């Protein structure tokens, strides 16, 4: 019998296509919510913390706290509420070398919590991590650098302002109106 870790990894890396991961799709969002909301709430309470002691378990938790909320709670502040937890798990996973035993496609998701952070230090770390795997994932470092530039310019991701109830500056408004991302 598969456990939830296996269900998460199988769903993300086998049952869904990479094109679904970063697209806005109400259908995909609902699929993630239906399959994993109960698990997310369980994990959020700390009942799965021991998963972080293995590479696959850490990856499953990172997906649970970093990727799934972006689908389950799109356009709601809760989509960012567990980012810090995902980042903490990612930091520990890297310290333990778990990322180095993963294929590049999976390793990318260990690094995404750094890219999603509004902390400039985490952004520099994101670029460093993705640069180290540039031969395997050339687009990864490009996206990391794009996120870094936004944080360097604004100190935060302007597209989150309306979701988090933050007032946008005139420069951020212009950035968003002219197609700026992140």
C-alpha positions as CSV (number, residue, x, y, z in Angstrom):
1,X,0.0,0.0,0.0
2,X,1.4,3.4,-1.0
3,X,1.7,6.0,1.7
4,X,1.0,9.7,1.2
5,X,4.6,10.5,0.4
6,X,4.4,8.2,-2.6
7,X,1.0,9.6,-3.6
8,X,2.3,13.1,-3.6
9,X,5.4,12.3,-5.6
10,X,3.5,10.1,-8.0
11,X,0.9,12.7,-8.6
12,X,3.4,15.5,-9.2
13,X,6.0,13.7,-11.2
14,X,4.1,10.9,-12.9
15,X,0.4,11.7,-13.1
16,X,0.7,15.4,-14.1
17,X,2.6,17.0,-16.9
18,X,5.2,19.7,-16.2
19,X,3.1,22.2,-18.2
20,X,0.4,21.9,-15.5
21,X,2.8,22.9,-12.6
22,X,3.1,26.6,-13.3
23,X,0.0,27.4,-15.3
24,X,-3.1,29.0,-13.9
25,X,-5.8,26.3,-14.2
26,X,-9.0,26.2,-12.1
27,X,-9.3,22.5,-13.0
28,X,-5.8,21.6,-11.9
29,X,-6.2,23.8,-8.7
30,X,-9.4,21.9,-7.8
31,X,-7.6,18.5,-8.5
32,X,-4.8,19.4,-6.1
33,X,-7.3,20.8,-3.5
34,X,-9.5,17.6,-3.7
35,X,-6.6,15.2,-3.5
36,X,-4.4,17.0,-0.9
37,X,-6.2,19.5,1.2
38,X,-6.7,17.1,4.1
39,X,-3.1,16.0,3.9
40,X,-2.0,19.7,3.8
41,X,-3.9,20.5,6.9
42,X,-2.5,17.4,8.7
43,X,1.0,18.2,7.7
44,X,0.6,21.9,8.6
45,X,-0.1,20.8,12.2
46,X,3.2,19.0,12.2
47,X,2.0,15.4,11.9
48,X,4.4,14.7,9.0
49,X,7.5,16.5,10.2
50,X,9.4,13.2,10.4
51,X,9.2,12.9,6.6
52,X,11.9,15.6,6.4
53,X,14.4,12.9,7.5
54,X,14.5,11.3,4.1
55,X,15.1,12.7,0.6
56,X,11.7,11.6,-0.8
57,X,9.9,12.7,2.4
58,X,11.5,16.1,2.4
59,X,10.6,16.6,-1.3
60,X,7.0,15.5,-0.5
61,X,6.8,18.1,2.3
62,X,8.3,20.8,0.2
63,X,5.6,20.2,-2.5
64,X,3.0,20.1,0.2
65,X,4.0,23.5,1.7
66,X,5.4,25.3,-1.3
67,X,3.6,24.1,-4.5
68,X,0.2,22.8,-3.3
69,X,-0.9,26.0,-1.5
70,X,-0.3,28.0,-4.7
71,X,-3.0,25.8,-6.3
72,X,-5.3,25.1,-3.3
73,X,-5.5,28.7,-2.2
74,X,-4.8,30.7,-5.4
75,X,-5.4,34.5,-4.9
76,X,-5.7,34.0,-1.1
77,X,-3.0,34.9,1.4
78,X,-2.9,31.3,2.5
79,X,-1.1,30.4,-0.6
80,X,2.1,31.9,1.0
81,X,1.4,30.9,4.6
82,X,3.6,27.9,4.6
83,X,6.4,29.2,2.5
84,X,8.7,29.6,5.5
85,X,8.1,26.0,6.5
86,X,8.9,24.8,3.0
87,X,12.1,26.9,3.0
88,X,13.2,25.5,6.4
89,X,12.7,21.9,5.0
90,X,14.6,22.8,1.8
91,X,17.5,24.2,3.8
92,X,17.7,21.1,5.9
93,X,17.4,18.8,2.9
94,X,20.3,20.7,1.2
95,X,22.4,20.5,4.4
96,X,21.9,16.8,4.4
97,X,22.7,16.4,0.7
98,X,19.3,15.1,-0.2
99,X,19.2,17.4,-3.3
100,X,22.3,15.8,-4.7
101,X,20.7,12.3,-4.8
102,X,17.7,13.6,-6.8
103,X,17.4,13.9,-10.5
104,X,17.4,17.5,-11.7
105,X,13.6,17.6,-12.2
106,X,13.0,16.8,-8.6
107,X,15.9,18.9,-7.3
108,X,14.4,22.0,-8.9
109,X,11.5,21.7,-6.4
110,X,13.9,21.6,-3.4
111,X,15.3,25.0,-4.7
112,X,12.0,26.7,-5.5
113,X,11.3,27.8,-1.9
114,X,14.4,30.0,-2.2
115,X,13.1,31.5,-5.4
116,X,9.7,32.1,-3.9
117,X,11.1,34.0,-0.9
118,X,11.0,37.8,-0.8
119,X,14.3,37.8,1.2
120,X,17.2,39.0,-0.9
121,X,19.6,36.5,0.6
122,X,17.3,33.6,-0.3
123,X,17.2,35.0,-3.8
124,X,21.0,35.0,-4.2
125,X,21.0,31.5,-2.8
126,X,18.3,30.5,-5.4
127,X,20.5,31.8,-8.2
128,X,23.5,30.0,-6.8
129,X,21.6,26.7,-6.5
130,X,20.1,26.8,-10.0
131,X,23.4,27.9,-11.5
132,X,25.0,24.8,-10.1
133,X,22.6,22.7,-12.2
134,X,22.6,24.9,-15.3
135,X,23.7,22.0,-17.5
136,X,20.7,19.9,-16.4
137,X,18.1,22.7,-16.2
138,X,19.2,25.8,-18.2
139,X,15.9,27.6,-17.7
140,X,16.1,27.2,-13.9
141,X,18.8,29.7,-13.5
142,X,17.1,32.1,-15.9
143,X,13.9,32.1,-13.8
144,X,15.9,32.4,-10.6
145,X,17.7,35.5,-12.0
146,X,14.3,37.0,-13.1
147,X,12.9,36.6,-9.5
148,X,16.1,38.1,-8.1
149,X,15.8,41.1,-10.3
150,X,12.3,41.8,-9.1
151,X,13.4,41.5,-5.4
152,X,16.4,43.7,-6.1
153,X,14.1,46.3,-7.7
154,X,11.2,46.3,-5.3
155,X,12.2,44.3,-2.2
156,X,9.1,42.1,-2.7
157,X,7.0,40.5,-5.4
158,X,4.5,43.2,-6.6
159,X,2.0,40.6,-7.9
160,X,1.4,39.5,-4.3
161,X,0.4,43.0,-3.1
162,X,-3.3,42.7,-3.9
163,X,-3.4,39.2,-2.4
164,X,-1.7,40.2,0.8
165,X,-3.4,43.5,1.2
166,X,-0.3,45.5,0.6
167,X,-0.4,48.9,-1.1
168,X,1.5,49.0,-4.4
169,X,4.0,51.8,-5.0
170,X,3.6,53.8,-8.3
171,X,6.7,51.9,-9.6
172,X,5.1,48.6,-8.8
173,X,1.8,49.6,-10.4
174,X,3.7,50.5,-13.6
175,X,5.6,47.2,-13.4
176,X,2.4,45.2,-13.2
177,X,0.5,47.2,-15.8
178,X,3.4,46.7,-18.3
179,X,3.5,42.9,-18.0
180,X,5.9,42.5,-15.1
181,X,5.8,39.1,-13.5
182,X,6.4,37.9,-10.0
